Amino acid sequence: MGDILSALIPPAVVAAVFCTFVVKLLRKEMAPRTSDGRLVSEVDDATGSTQGDATTATPAGSTTVAVEDGAKGADGSSSEVPADRPDAADR
């Protein structure tokens, strides 16, 4: 009986290490990310904010873009060509 257990211990250790590695890799790769590909936890750590701070609104007329907005909140991000606007015929 001891011979069988001693023969099975090395493959069991290798299998456990392999499974641990796969689980850690999958948890890292499937973690929530921002639109620019950064991990959400990295963004929170870098800004020092909590989840409650992520929903703060910027004042009207402000030219700053929030970190969470990325390129979507930037000026000029419209997909319309200026001539395609409805008011272009009035000019």
C-alpha positions, -999 to 999 in steps of 0.1 A, spaced: 0 0 0 29 24 8 45 17 -26 13 28 -44 9 60 -24 46 69 -28 42 64 -66 11 86 -68 24 115 -47 46 132 -74 20 132 -101 -6 145 -76 17 174 -67 24 182 -103 -14 181 -111 -21 204 -81 5 229 -91 -7 229 -127 -44 234 -117 -34 262 -93 -15 279 -122 -44 275 -146 -69 289 -120 -47 320 -113 -42 326 -150 -79 324 -158 -88 347 -129 -63 373 -141 -74 371 -178 -111 371 -170 -110 400 -146 -131 431 -154 -114 456 -176 -119 492 -186 -126 501 -223 -89 508 -228 -78 473 -216 -65 482 -181 -77 461 -152 -103 478 -131 -84 471 -99 -53 488 -114 -73 519 -122 -88 520 -87 -54 516 -71 -38 543 -93 -65 569 -86 -70 559 -50 -107 560 -54 -135 537 -43 -164 525 -64 -186 553 -51 -162 579 -65 -165 565 -101 -200 579 -106 -193 615 -98 -205 639 -125 -184 667 -140 -199 702 -141 -215 714 -173 -191 731 -197 -161 713 -183 -135 703 -208 -119 676 -187 -127 640 -195 -132 615 -167 -109 585 -166 -139 562 -169 -151 579 -201 -119 574 -221 -122 584 -257 -160 582 -256 -162 614 -236 -137 634 -256 -148 664 -277 -152 656 -314 -159 619 -309 -191 621 -330 -193 598 -360 -212 623 -380 -196 643 -408 -204 680 -403 -222 681 -437 -245 653 -426 -261 673 -398 -297 684 -403 -289 721 -398 -262 720 -425 -288 728 -453 -297 761 -435 -262 775 -439 
